[in-house]
Amino acid sequence: MSVFEWISTSDGPTCGCLGCTDPAAKVIDHPEYGERVVCEDDVNGHEVVRDV
Ligand SMILES: [Zn+2]
């Protein structure tokens, strides 16, 4: 399984965090998971690679 995957909906990609269904906002560089697509709230102080 790729760490760089996310659930796509008709509204576009959603947050990659477990149980979170907010729209994806940023790609972060996570120390354990690498690049991850997350919503604004789940950036959580991690380094932002780019906007979604
Ligand atoms: Zn989220």
mmCIF file of the protein (N, C-alpha, C, O) and its ligand, coordinates in Angstrom:
data_MODEL
# 
_entry.id   MODEL 
# 
loop_
_entity.id 
_entity.type 
_entity.pdbx_number_of_molecules 
1 polymer     1 
2 non-polymer 1 
# 
_entity_poly.entity_id                      1 
_entity_poly.type                           'polypeptide(L)' 
_entity_poly.nstd_linkage                   no 
_entity_poly.nstd_monomer                   no 
_entity_poly.pdbx_seq_one_letter_code       MSVFEWISTSDGPTCGCLGCTDPAAKVIDHPEYGERVVCEDDVNGHEVVRDV 
_entity_poly.pdbx_seq_one_letter_code_can   MSVFEWISTSDGPTCGCLGCTDPAAKVIDHPEYGERVVCEDDVNGHEVVRDV 
_entity_poly.pdbx_strand_id                 A 
# 
loop_
_entity_poly_seq.entity_id 
_entity_poly_seq.num 
_entity_poly_seq.mon_id 
_entity_poly_seq.hetero 
1 1  MET n 
1 2  SER n 
1 3  VAL n 
1 4  PHE n 
1 5  GLU n 
1 6  TRP n 
1 7  ILE n 
1 8  SER n 
1 9  THR n 
1 10 SER n 
1 11 ASP n 
1 12 GLY n 
1 13 PRO n 
1 14 THR n 
1 15 CYS n 
1 16 GLY n 
1 17 CYS n 
1 18 LEU n 
1 19 GLY n 
1 20 CYS n 
1 21 THR n 
1 22 ASP n 
1 23 PRO n 
1 24 ALA n 
1 25 ALA n 
1 26 LYS n 
1 27 VAL n 
1 28 ILE n 
1 29 ASP n 
1 30 HIS n 
1 31 PRO n 
1 32 GLU n 
1 33 TYR n 
1 34 GLY n 
1 35 GLU n 
1 36 ARG n 
1 37 VAL n 
1 38 VAL n 
1 39 CYS n 
1 40 GLU n 
1 41 ASP n 
1 42 ASP n 
1 43 VAL n 
1 44 ASN n 
1 45 GLY n 
1 46 HIS n 
1 47 GLU n 
1 48 VAL n 
1 49 VAL n 
1 50 ARG n 
1 51 ASP n 
1 52 VAL n 
# 
loop_
_struct_asym.id 
_struct_asym.entity_id 
A 1 
B 2 
# 
loop_
_chem_comp.id 
_chem_comp.type 
_chem_comp.mon_nstd_flag 
ALA 'L-peptide linking' y 
ARG 'L-peptide linking' y 
ASN 'L-peptide linking' y 
ASP 'L-peptide linking' y 
CYS 'L-peptide linking' y 
GLU 'L-peptide linking' y 
GLY 'peptide linking'   y 
HIS 'L-peptide linking' y 
ILE 'L-peptide linking' y 
LEU 'L-peptide linking' y 
LYS 'L-peptide linking' y 
MET 'L-peptide linking' y 
PHE 'L-peptide linking' y 
PRO 'L-peptide linking' y 
SER 'L-peptide linking' y 
THR 'L-peptide linking' y 
TRP 'L-peptide linking' y 
TYR 'L-peptide linking' y 
VAL 'L-peptide linking' y 
ZN  non-polymer         . 
# 
_pdbx_entity_nonpoly.entity_id   2 
_pdbx_entity_nonpoly.name        ? 
_pdbx_entity_nonpoly.comp_id     ZN 
# 
_pdbx_nonpoly_scheme.asym_id         B 
_pdbx_nonpoly_scheme.entity_id       2 
_pdbx_nonpoly_scheme.mon_id          ZN 
_pdbx_nonpoly_scheme.ndb_seq_num     1 
_pdbx_nonpoly_scheme.pdb_seq_num     101 
_pdbx_nonpoly_scheme.auth_seq_num    101 
_pdbx_nonpoly_scheme.pdb_mon_id      ZN 
_pdbx_nonpoly_scheme.auth_mon_id     ZN 
_pdbx_nonpoly_scheme.pdb_strand_id   A 
_pdbx_nonpoly_scheme.pdb_ins_code    . 
# 
loop_
_atom_site.group_PDB 
_atom_site.id 
_atom_site.type_symbol 
_atom_site.label_atom_id 
_atom_site.label_alt_id 
_atom_site.label_comp_id 
_atom_site.label_asym_id 
_atom_site.label_entity_id 
_atom_site.label_seq_id 
_atom_site.pdbx_PDB_ins_code 
_atom_site.Cartn_x 
_atom_site.Cartn_y 
_atom_site.Cartn_z 
_atom_site.occupancy 
_atom_site.B_iso_or_equiv 
_atom_site.pdbx_formal_charge 
_atom_site.auth_seq_id 
_atom_site.auth_comp_id 
_atom_site.auth_asym_id 
_atom_site.auth_atom_id 
_atom_site.pdbx_PDB_model_num 
ATOM   1   N  N  . MET A 1 1  ? 0.834   -1.204 0.000  1.00 0.00 ? 1   MET A N  1 
ATOM   2   C  CA . MET A 1 1  ? 0.000   0.000  0.000  1.00 0.00 ? 1   MET A CA 1 
ATOM   3   C  C  . MET A 1 1  ? 0.865   1.248  0.000  1.00 0.00 ? 1   MET A C  1 
ATOM   4   O  O  . MET A 1 1  ? 1.866   1.324  0.712  1.00 0.00 ? 1   MET A O  1 
ATOM   5   N  N  . SER A 1 2  ? 0.489   2.181  -0.768 1.00 0.00 ? 2   SER A N  1 
ATOM   6   C  CA . SER A 1 2  ? 1.222   3.439  -0.845 1.00 0.00 ? 2   SER A CA 1 
ATOM   7   C  C  . SER A 1 2  ? 0.848   4.349  0.320  1.00 0.00 ? 2   SER A C  1 
ATOM   8   O  O  . SER A 1 2  ? -0.304  4.368  0.755  1.00 0.00 ? 2   SER A O  1 
ATOM   9   N  N  . VAL A 1 3  ? 1.808   5.091  0.814  1.00 0.00 ? 3   VAL A N  1 
ATOM   10  C  CA . VAL A 1 3  ? 1.497   6.069  1.853  1.00 0.00 ? 3   VAL A CA 1 
ATOM   11  C  C  . VAL A 1 3  ? 0.915   7.327  1.236  1.00 0.00 ? 3   VAL A C  1 
ATOM   12  O  O  . VAL A 1 3  ? 0.427   8.222  1.926  1.00 0.00 ? 3   VAL A O  1 
ATOM   13  N  N  . PHE A 1 4  ? 0.983   7.366  -0.083 1.00 0.00 ? 4   PHE A N  1 
ATOM   14  C  CA . PHE A 1 4  ? 0.533   8.572  -0.771 1.00 0.00 ? 4   PHE A CA 1 
ATOM   15  C  C  . PHE A 1 4  ? -0.797  8.307  -1.464 1.00 0.00 ? 4   PHE A C  1 
ATOM   16  O  O  . PHE A 1 4  ? -0.933  8.483  -2.675 1.00 0.00 ? 4   PHE A O  1 
ATOM   17  N  N  . GLU A 1 5  ? -1.758  7.885  -0.681 1.00 0.00 ? 5   GLU A N  1 
ATOM   18  C  CA . GLU A 1 5  ? -3.068  7.631  -1.265 1.00 0.00 ? 5   GLU A CA 1 
ATOM   19  C  C  . GLU A 1 5  ? -4.125  8.337  -0.432 1.00 0.00 ? 5   GLU A C  1 
ATOM   20  O  O  . GLU A 1 5  ? -3.911  8.629  0.745  1.00 0.00 ? 5   GLU A O  1 
ATOM   21  N  N  . TRP A 1 6  ? -5.232  8.599  -1.033 1.00 0.00 ? 6   TRP A N  1 
ATOM   22  C  CA . TRP A 1 6  ? -6.322  9.225  -0.300 1.00 0.00 ? 6   TRP A CA 1 
ATOM   23  C  C  . TRP A 1 6  ? -7.636  8.827  -0.961 1.00 0.00 ? 6   TRP A C  1 
ATOM   24  O  O  . TRP A 1 6  ? -7.670  8.350  -2.095 1.00 0.00 ? 6   TRP A O  1 
ATOM   25  N  N  . ILE A 1 7  ? -8.688  9.034  -0.232 1.00 0.00 ? 7   ILE A N  1 
ATOM   26  C  CA . ILE A 1 7  ? -10.000 8.659  -0.749 1.00 0.00 ? 7   ILE A CA 1 
ATOM   27  C  C  . ILE A 1 7  ? -10.535 9.783  -1.626 1.00 0.00 ? 7   ILE A C  1 
ATOM   28  O  O  . ILE A 1 7  ? -10.695 10.916 -1.170 1.00 0.00 ? 7   ILE A O  1 
ATOM   29  N  N  . SER A 1 8  ? -10.807 9.467  -2.868 1.00 0.00 ? 8   SER A N  1 
ATOM   30  C  CA . SER A 1 8  ? -11.359 10.477 -3.757 1.00 0.00 ? 8   SER A CA 1 
ATOM   31  C  C  . SER A 1 8  ? -12.882 10.439 -3.729 1.00 0.00 ? 8   SER A C  1 
ATOM   32  O  O  . SER A 1 8  ? -13.488 9.369  -3.784 1.00 0.00 ? 8   SER A O  1 
ATOM   33  N  N  . THR A 1 9  ? -13.479 11.592 -3.645 1.00 0.00 ? 9   THR A N  1 
ATOM   34  C  CA . THR A 1 9  ? -14.927 11.697 -3.719 1.00 0.00 ? 9   THR A CA 1 
ATOM   35  C  C  . THR A 1 9  ? -15.271 12.609 -4.887 1.00 0.00 ? 9   THR A C  1 
ATOM   36  O  O  . THR A 1 9  ? -14.388 13.141 -5.560 1.00 0.00 ? 9   THR A O  1 
ATOM   37  N  N  . SER A 1 10 ? -16.560 12.779 -5.114 1.00 0.00 ? 10  SER A N  1 
ATOM   38  C  CA . SER A 1 10 ? -16.969 13.677 -6.183 1.00 0.00 ? 10  SER A CA 1 
ATOM   39  C  C  . SER A 1 10 ? -16.579 15.116 -5.880 1.00 0.00 ? 10  SER A C  1 
ATOM   40  O  O  . SER A 1 10 ? -16.520 15.960 -6.775 1.00 0.00 ? 10  SER A O  1 
ATOM   41  N  N  . ASP A 1 11 ? -16.315 15.383 -4.613 1.00 0.00 ? 11  ASP A N  1 
ATOM   42  C  CA . ASP A 1 11 ? -15.915 16.719 -4.213 1.00 0.00 ? 11  ASP A CA 1 
ATOM   43  C  C  . ASP A 1 11 ? -14.408 16.912 -4.255 1.00 0.00 ? 11  ASP A C  1 
ATOM   44  O  O  . ASP A 1 11 ? -13.899 17.977 -3.905 1.00 0.00 ? 11  ASP A O  1 
ATOM   45  N  N  . GLY A 1 12 ? -13.688 15.860 -4.693 1.00 0.00 ? 12  GLY A N  1 
ATOM   46  C  CA . GLY A 1 12 ? -12.231 15.945 -4.717 1.00 0.00 ? 12  GLY A CA 1 
ATOM   47  C  C  . GLY A 1 12 ? -11.649 15.144 -3.571 1.00 0.00 ? 12  GLY A C  1 
ATOM   48  O  O  . GLY A 1 12 ? -12.380 14.509 -2.811 1.00 0.00 ? 12  GLY A O  1 
ATOM   49  N  N  . PRO A 1 13 ? -10.320 15.176 -3.450 1.00 0.00 ? 13  PRO A N  1 
ATOM   50  C  CA . PRO A 1 13 ? -9.649  14.367 -2.424 1.00 0.00 ? 13  PRO A CA 1 
ATOM   51  C  C  . PRO A 1 13 ? -10.033 14.788 -1.017 1.00 0.00 ? 13  PRO A C  1 
ATOM   52  O  O  . PRO A 1 13 ? -10.297 15.963 -0.762 1.00 0.00 ? 13  PRO A O  1 
ATOM   53  N  N  . THR A 1 14 ? -10.062 13.829 -0.107 1.00 0.00 ? 14  THR A N  1 
ATOM   54  C  CA . THR A 1 14 ? -10.353 14.139 1.288  1.00 0.00 ? 14  THR A CA 1 
ATOM   55  C  C  . THR A 1 14 ? -9.118  13.886 2.143  1.00 0.00 ? 14  THR A C  1 
ATOM   56  O  O  . THR A 1 14 ? -8.135  13.302 1.687  1.00 0.00 ? 14  THR A O  1 
ATOM   57  N  N  . CYS A 1 15 ? -9.187  14.331 3.374  1.00 0.00 ? 15  CYS A N  1 
ATOM   58  C  CA . CYS A 1 15 ? -8.097  14.181 4.329  1.00 0.00 ? 15  CYS A CA 1 
ATOM   59  C  C  . CYS A 1 15 ? -7.691  12.720 4.480  1.00 0.00 ? 15  CYS A C  1 
ATOM   60  O  O  . CYS A 1 15 ? -8.544  11.833 4.524  1.00 0.00 ? 15  CYS A O  1 
ATOM   61  N  N  . GLY A 1 16 ? -6.369  12.469 4.560  1.00 0.00 ? 16  GLY A N  1 
ATOM   62  C  CA . GLY A 1 16 ? -5.866  11.106 4.668  1.00 0.00 ? 16  GLY A CA 1 
ATOM   63  C  C  . GLY A 1 16 ? -5.848  10.568 6.086  1.00 0.00 ? 16  GLY A C  1 
ATOM   64  O  O  . GLY A 1 16 ? -5.461  9.420  6.304  1.00 0.00 ? 16  GLY A O  1 
ATOM   65  N  N  . CYS A 1 17 ? -6.257  11.372 7.053  1.00 0.00 ? 17  CYS A N  1 
ATOM   66  C  CA . CYS A 1 17 ? -6.247  10.909 8.433  1.00 0.00 ? 17  CYS A CA 1 
ATOM   67  C  C  . CYS A 1 17 ? -7.411  9.967  8.695  1.00 0.00 ? 17  CYS A C  1 
ATOM   68  O  O  . CYS A 1 17 ? -8.507  10.149 8.164  1.00 0.00 ? 17  CYS A O  1 
ATOM   69  N  N  . LEU A 1 18 ? -7.161  8.968  9.513  1.00 0.00 ? 18  LEU A N  1 
ATOM   70  C  CA . LEU A 1 18 ? -8.162  7.960  9.805  1.00 0.00 ? 18  LEU A CA 1 
ATOM   71  C  C  . LEU A 1 18 ? -9.415  8.600  10.410 1.00 0.00 ? 18  LEU A C  1 
ATOM   72  O  O  . LEU A 1 18 ? -9.339  9.319  11.406 1.00 0.00 ? 18  LEU A O  1 
ATOM   73  N  N  . GLY A 1 19 ? -10.540 8.333  9.805  1.00 0.00 ? 19  GLY A N  1 
ATOM   74  C  CA . GLY A 1 19 ? -11.801 8.801  10.351 1.00 0.00 ? 19  GLY A CA 1 
ATOM   75  C  C  . GLY A 1 19 ? -12.134 10.240 10.042 1.00 0.00 ? 19  GLY A C  1 
ATOM   76  O  O  . GLY A 1 19 ? -13.186 10.734 10.449 1.00 0.00 ? 19  GLY A O  1 
ATOM   77  N  N  . CYS A 1 20 ? -11.250 10.927 9.324  1.00 0.00 ? 20  CYS A N  1 
ATOM   78  C  CA . CYS A 1 20 ? -11.485 12.334 8.999  1.00 0.00 ? 20  CYS A CA 1 
ATOM   79  C  C  . CYS A 1 20 ? -11.998 12.434 7.570  1.00 0.00 ? 20  CYS A C  1 
ATOM   80  O  O  . CYS A 1 20 ? -11.403 11.873 6.649  1.00 0.00 ? 20  CYS A O  1 
ATOM   81  N  N  . THR A 1 21 ? -13.083 13.136 7.390  1.00 0.00 ? 21  THR A N  1 
ATOM   82  C  CA . THR A 1 21 ? -13.696 13.233 6.057  1.00 0.00 ? 21  THR A CA 1 
ATOM   83  C  C  . THR A 1 21 ? -13.688 14.654 5.522  1.00 0.00 ? 21  THR A C  1 
ATOM   84  O  O  . THR A 1 21 ? -14.400 14.973 4.570  1.00 0.00 ? 21  THR A O  1 
ATOM   85  N  N  . ASP A 1 22 ? -12.880 15.506 6.137  1.00 0.00 ? 22  ASP A N  1 
ATOM   86  C  CA . ASP A 1 22 ? -12.778 16.879 5.662  1.00 0.00 ? 22  ASP A CA 1 
ATOM   87  C  C  . ASP A 1 22 ? -12.070 16.925 4.315  1.00 0.00 ? 22  ASP A C  1 
ATOM   88  O  O  . ASP A 1 22 ? -11.264 16.045 4.013  1.00 0.00 ? 22  ASP A O  1 
ATOM   89  N  N  . PRO A 1 23 ? -12.357 17.929 3.509  1.00 0.00 ? 23  PRO A N  1 
ATOM   90  C  CA . PRO A 1 23 ? -11.676 18.043 2.220  1.00 0.00 ? 23  PRO A CA 1 
ATOM   91  C  C  . PRO A 1 23 ? -10.177 18.256 2.387  1.00 0.00 ? 23  PRO A C  1 
ATOM   92  O  O  . PRO A 1 23 ? -9.742  18.977 3.284  1.00 0.00 ? 23  PRO A O  1 
ATOM   93  N  N  . ALA A 1 24 ? -9.391  17.625 1.520  1.00 0.00 ? 24  ALA A N  1 
ATOM   94  C  CA . ALA A 1 24 ? -7.943  17.776 1.579  1.00 0.00 ? 24  ALA A CA 1 
ATOM   95  C  C  . ALA A 1 24 ? -7.551  19.216 1.288  1.00 0.00 ? 24  ALA A C  1 
ATOM   96  O  O  . ALA A 1 24 ? -8.133  19.864 0.418  1.00 0.00 ? 24  ALA A O  1 
ATOM   97  N  N  . ALA A 1 25 ? -6.570  19.707 2.015  1.00 0.00 ? 25  ALA A N  1 
ATOM   98  C  CA . ALA A 1 25 ? -6.135  21.085 1.833  1.00 0.00 ? 25  ALA A CA 1 
ATOM   99  C  C  . ALA A 1 25 ? -4.635  21.188 1.553  1.00 0.00 ? 25  ALA A C  1 
ATOM   100 O  O  . ALA A 1 25 ? -4.202  22.019 0.755  1.00 0.00 ? 25  ALA A O  1 
ATOM   101 N  N  . LYS A 1 26 ? -3.840  20.332 2.219  1.00 0.00 ? 26  LYS A N  1 
ATOM   102 C  CA . LYS A 1 26 ? -2.390  20.440 2.109  1.00 0.00 ? 26  LYS A CA 1 
ATOM   103 C  C  . LYS A 1 26 ? -1.745  19.062 1.966  1.00 0.00 ? 26  LYS A C  1 
ATOM   104 O  O  . LYS A 1 26 ? -2.301  18.054 2.402  1.00 0.00 ? 26  LYS A O  1 
ATOM   105 N  N  . VAL A 1 27 ? -0.572  19.035 1.353  1.00 0.00 ? 27  VAL A N  1 
ATOM   106 C  CA . VAL A 1 27 ? 0.270   17.849 1.400  1.00 0.00 ? 27  VAL A CA 1 
ATOM   107 C  C  . VAL A 1 27 ? 1.371   18.146 2.416  1.00 0.00 ? 27  VAL A C  1 
ATOM   108 O  O  . VAL A 1 27 ? 2.096   19.133 2.292  1.00 0.00 ? 27  VAL A O  1 
ATOM   109 N  N  . ILE A 1 28 ? 1.483   17.282 3.418  1.00 0.00 ? 28  ILE A N  1 
ATOM   110 C  CA . ILE A 1 28 ? 2.511   17.500 4.445  1.00 0.00 ? 28  ILE A CA 1 
ATOM   111 C  C  . ILE A 1 28 ? 3.592   16.440 4.334  1.00 0.00 ? 28  ILE A C  1 
ATOM   112 O  O  . ILE A 1 28 ? 3.387   15.372 3.757  1.00 0.00 ? 28  ILE A O  1 
ATOM   113 N  N  . ASP A 1 29 ? 4.763   16.765 4.909  1.00 0.00 ? 29  ASP A N  1 
ATOM   114 C  CA . ASP A 1 29 ? 5.857   15.807 4.974  1.00 0.00 ? 29  ASP A CA 1 
ATOM   115 C  C  . ASP A 1 29 ? 5.847   15.210 6.372  1.00 0.00 ? 29  ASP A C  1 
ATOM   116 O  O  . ASP A 1 29 ? 6.407   15.792 7.301  1.00 0.00 ? 29  ASP A O  1 
ATOM   117 N  N  . HIS A 1 30 ? 5.215   14.055 6.526  1.00 0.00 ? 30  HIS A N  1 
ATOM   118 C  CA . HIS A 1 30 ? 5.063   13.436 7.838  1.00 0.00 ? 30  HIS A CA 1 
ATOM   119 C  C  . HIS A 1 30 ? 6.312   12.621 8.188  1.00 0.00 ? 30  HIS A C  1 
ATOM   120 O  O  . HIS A 1 30 ? 6.811   11.875 7.346  1.00 0.00 ? 30  HIS A O  1 
ATOM   121 N  N  . PRO A 1 31 ? 6.820   12.752 9.411  1.00 0.00 ? 31  PRO A N  1 
ATOM   122 C  CA . PRO A 1 31 ? 8.064   12.048 9.784  1.00 0.00 ? 31  PRO A CA 1 
ATOM   123 C  C  . PRO A 1 31 ? 7.945   10.532 9.686  1.00 0.00 ? 31  PRO A C  1 
ATOM   124 O  O  . PRO A 1 31 ? 8.941   9.860  9.415  1.00 0.00 ? 31  PRO A O  1 
ATOM   125 N  N  . GLU A 1 32 ? 6.747   9.974  9.900  1.00 0.00 ? 32  GLU A N  1 
ATOM   126 C  CA . GLU A 1 32 ? 6.570   8.523  9.844  1.00 0.00 ? 32  GLU A CA 1 
ATOM   127 C  C  . GLU A 1 32 ? 5.979   8.050  8.528  1.00 0.00 ? 32  GLU A C  1 
ATOM   128 O  O  . GLU A 1 32 ? 6.329   6.975  8.041  1.00 0.00 ? 32  GLU A O  1 
ATOM   129 N  N  . TYR A 1 33 ? 5.086   8.842  7.948  1.00 0.00 ? 33  TYR A N  1 
ATOM   130 C  CA . TYR A 1 33 ? 4.327   8.376  6.788  1.00 0.00 ? 33  TYR A CA 1 
ATOM   131 C  C  . TYR A 1 33 ? 4.769   9.008  5.481  1.00 0.00 ? 33  TYR A C  1 
ATOM   132 O  O  . TYR A 1 33 ? 4.285   8.622  4.417  1.00 0.00 ? 33  TYR A O  1 
ATOM   133 N  N  . GLY A 1 34 ? 5.667   9.962  5.540  1.00 0.00 ? 34  GLY A N  1 
ATOM   134 C  CA . GLY A 1 34 ? 6.075   10.639 4.322  1.00 0.00 ? 34  GLY A CA 1 
ATOM   135 C  C  . GLY A 1 34 ? 5.006   11.618 3.866  1.00 0.00 ? 34  GLY A C  1 
ATOM   136 O  O  . GLY A 1 34 ? 4.302   12.209 4.684  1.00 0.00 ? 34  GLY A O  1 
ATOM   137 N  N  . GLU A 1 35 ? 4.890   11.786 2.551  1.00 0.00 ? 35  GLU A N  1 
ATOM   138 C  CA . GLU A 1 35 ? 3.909   12.740 2.050  1.00 0.00 ? 35  GLU A CA 1 
ATOM   139 C  C  . GLU A 1 35 ? 2.501   12.238 2.308  1.00 0.00 ? 35  GLU A C  1 
ATOM   140 O  O  . GLU A 1 35 ? 2.173   11.085 2.026  1.00 0.00 ? 35  GLU A O  1 
ATOM   141 N  N  . ARG A 1 36 ? 1.677   13.118 2.846  1.00 0.00 ? 36  ARG A N  1 
ATOM   142 C  CA . ARG A 1 36 ? 0.326   12.768 3.235  1.00 0.00 ? 36  ARG A CA 1 
ATOM   143 C  C  . ARG A 1 36 ? -0.597  13.928 2.901  1.00 0.00 ? 36  ARG A C  1 
ATOM   144 O  O  . ARG A 1 36 ? -0.259  15.089 3.130  1.00 0.00 ? 36  ARG A O  1 
ATOM   145 N  N  . VAL A 1 37 ? -1.764  13.606 2.358  1.00 0.00 ? 37  VAL A N  1 
ATOM   146 C  CA . VAL A 1 37 ? -2.747  14.625 2.043  1.00 0.00 ? 37  VAL A CA 1 
ATOM   147 C  C  . VAL A 1 37 ? -3.676  14.786 3.238  1.00 0.00 ? 37  VAL A C  1 
ATOM   148 O  O  . VAL A 1 37 ? -4.314  13.826 3.672  1.00 0.00 ? 37  VAL A O  1 
ATOM   149 N  N  . VAL A 1 38 ? -3.747  15.987 3.762  1.00 0.00 ? 38  VAL A N  1 
ATOM   150 C  CA . VAL A 1 38 ? -4.561  16.218 4.953  1.00 0.00 ? 38  VAL A CA 1 
ATOM   151 C  C  . VAL A 1 38 ? -5.400  17.489 4.809  1.00 0.00 ? 38  VAL A C  1 
ATOM   152 O  O  . VAL A 1 38 ? -5.169  18.318 3.929  1.00 0.00 ? 38  VAL A O  1 
ATOM   153 N  N  . CYS A 1 39 ? -6.383  17.609 5.706  1.00 0.00 ? 39  CYS A N  1 
ATOM   154 C  CA . CYS A 1 39 ? -7.187  18.827 5.746  1.00 0.00 ? 39  CYS A CA 1 
ATOM   155 C  C  . CYS A 1 39 ? -6.429  19.903 6.534  1.00 0.00 ? 39  CYS A C  1 
ATOM   156 O  O  . CYS A 1 39 ? -5.388  19.637 7.134  1.00 0.00 ? 39  CYS A O  1 
ATOM   157 N  N  . GLU A 1 40 ? -6.968  21.101 6.519  1.00 0.00 ? 40  GLU A N  1 
ATOM   158 C  CA . GLU A 1 40 ? -6.341  22.249 7.186  1.00 0.00 ? 40  GLU A CA 1 
ATOM   159 C  C  . GLU A 1 40 ? -6.073  21.941 8.662  1.00 0.00 ? 40  GLU A C  1 
ATOM   160 O  O  . GLU A 1 40 ? -5.005  22.278 9.173  1.00 0.00 ? 40  GLU A O  1 
ATOM   161 N  N  . ASP A 1 41 ? -7.021  21.311 9.350  1.00 0.00 ? 41  ASP A N  1 
ATOM   162 C  CA . ASP A 1 41 ? -6.901  21.047 10.786 1.00 0.00 ? 41  ASP A CA 1 
ATOM   163 C  C  . ASP A 1 41 ? -5.812  20.032 11.099 1.00 0.00 ? 41  ASP A C  1 
ATOM   164 O  O  . ASP A 1 41 ? -5.170  20.110 12.146 1.00 0.00 ? 41  ASP A O  1 
ATOM   165 N  N  . ASP A 1 42 ? -5.602  19.077 10.195 1.00 0.00 ? 42  ASP A N  1 
ATOM   166 C  CA . ASP A 1 42 ? -4.673  17.992 10.479 1.00 0.00 ? 42  ASP A CA 1 
ATOM   167 C  C  . ASP A 1 42 ? -3.248  18.270 10.028 1.00 0.00 ? 42  ASP A C  1 
ATOM   168 O  O  . ASP A 1 42 ? -2.393  17.391 10.127 1.00 0.00 ? 42  ASP A O  1 
ATOM   169 N  N  . VAL A 1 43 ? -2.975  19.466 9.538  1.00 0.00 ? 43  VAL A N  1 
ATOM   170 C  CA . VAL A 1 43 ? -1.587  19.856 9.244  1.00 0.00 ? 43  VAL A CA 1 
ATOM   171 C  C  . VAL A 1 43 ? -0.771  19.754 10.527 1.00 0.00 ? 43  VAL A C  1 
ATOM   172 O  O  . VAL A 1 43 ? 0.366   19.283 10.520 1.00 0.00 ? 43  VAL A O  1 
ATOM   173 N  N  . ASN A 1 44 ? -1.380  20.210 11.648 1.00 0.00 ? 44  ASN A N  1 
ATOM   174 C  CA . ASN A 1 44 ? -0.854  19.896 12.964 1.00 0.00 ? 44  ASN A CA 1 
ATOM   175 C  C  . ASN A 1 44 ? 0.615   20.265 13.159 1.00 0.00 ? 44  ASN A C  1 
ATOM   176 O  O  . ASN A 1 44 ? 1.337   19.595 13.896 1.00 0.00 ? 44  ASN A O  1 
ATOM   177 N  N  . GLY A 1 45 ? 1.040   21.308 12.510 1.00 0.00 ? 45  GLY A N  1 
ATOM   178 C  CA . GLY A 1 45 ? 2.414   21.757 12.707 1.00 0.00 ? 45  GLY A CA 1 
ATOM   179 C  C  . GLY A 1 45 ? 3.448   21.064 11.852 1.00 0.00 ? 45  GLY A C  1 
ATOM   180 O  O  . GLY A 1 45 ? 4.635   21.382 11.935 1.00 0.00 ? 45  GLY A O  1 
ATOM   181 N  N  . HIS A 1 46 ? 3.011   20.100 11.012 1.00 0.00 ? 46  HIS A N  1 
ATOM   182 C  CA . HIS A 1 46 ? 3.966   19.411 10.147 1.00 0.00 ? 46  HIS A CA 1 
ATOM   183 C  C  . HIS A 1 46 ? 4.359   20.313 8.985  1.00 0.00 ? 46  HIS A C  1 
ATOM   184 O  O  . HIS A 1 46 ? 3.682   21.294 8.676  1.00 0.00 ? 46  HIS A O  1 
ATOM   185 N  N  . GLU A 1 47 ? 5.462   19.958 8.354  1.00 0.00 ? 47  GLU A N  1 
ATOM   186 C  CA . GLU A 1 47 ? 5.955   20.740 7.223  1.00 0.00 ? 47  GLU A CA 1 
ATOM   187 C  C  . GLU A 1 47 ? 5.031   20.580 6.015  1.00 0.00 ? 47  GLU A C  1 
ATOM   188 O  O  . GLU A 1 47 ? 4.743   19.460 5.594  1.00 0.00 ? 47  GLU A O  1 
ATOM   189 N  N  . VAL A 1 48 ? 4.574   21.690 5.465  1.00 0.00 ? 48  VAL A N  1 
ATOM   190 C  CA . VAL A 1 48 ? 3.692   21.651 4.305  1.00 0.00 ? 48  VAL A CA 1 
ATOM   191 C  C  . VAL A 1 48 ? 4.526   21.587 3.023  1.00 0.00 ? 48  VAL A C  1 
ATOM   192 O  O  . VAL A 1 48 ? 5.369   22.451 2.782  1.00 0.00 ? 48  VAL A O  1 
ATOM   193 N  N  . VAL A 1 49 ? 4.287   20.560 2.202  1.00 0.00 ? 49  VAL A N  1 
ATOM   194 C  CA . VAL A 1 49 ? 5.017   20.399 0.954  1.00 0.00 ? 49  VAL A CA 1 
ATOM   195 C  C  . VAL A 1 49 ? 4.394   21.265 -0.133 1.00 0.00 ? 49  VAL A C  1 
ATOM   196 O  O  . VAL A 1 49 ? 5.094   21.962 -0.867 1.00 0.00 ? 49  VAL A O  1 
ATOM   197 N  N  . ARG A 1 50 ? 3.084   21.210 -0.222 1.00 0.00 ? 50  ARG A N  1 
ATOM   198 C  CA . ARG A 1 50 ? 2.367   22.014 -1.210 1.00 0.00 ? 50  ARG A CA 1 
ATOM   199 C  C  . ARG A 1 50 ? 0.888   22.014 -0.883 1.00 0.00 ? 50  ARG A C  1 
ATOM   200 O  O  . ARG A 1 50 ? 0.414   21.230 -0.060 1.00 0.00 ? 50  ARG A O  1 
ATOM   201 N  N  . ASP A 1 51 ? 0.162   22.914 -1.546 1.00 0.00 ? 51  ASP A N  1 
ATOM   202 C  CA . ASP A 1 51 ? -1.297  22.928 -1.417 1.00 0.00 ? 51  ASP A CA 1 
ATOM   203 C  C  . ASP A 1 51 ? -1.879  21.865 -2.337 1.00 0.00 ? 51  ASP A C  1 
ATOM   204 O  O  . ASP A 1 51 ? -1.273  21.504 -3.346 1.00 0.00 ? 51  ASP A O  1 
ATOM   205 N  N  . VAL A 1 52 ? -3.065  21.364 -1.981 1.00 0.00 ? 52  VAL A N  1 
ATOM   206 C  CA . VAL A 1 52 ? -3.758  20.411 -2.839 1.00 0.00 ? 52  VAL A CA 1 
ATOM   207 C  C  . VAL A 1 52 ? -4.527  21.200 -3.903 1.00 0.00 ? 52  VAL A C  1 
ATOM   208 O  O  . VAL A 1 52 ? -5.195  20.606 -4.750 1.00 0.00 ? 52  VAL A O  1 
HETATM 209 ZN ZN . ZN  B 2 .  ? -8.370  15.792 8.623  1.00 0.00 2 101 ZN  A ZN 1 
# 
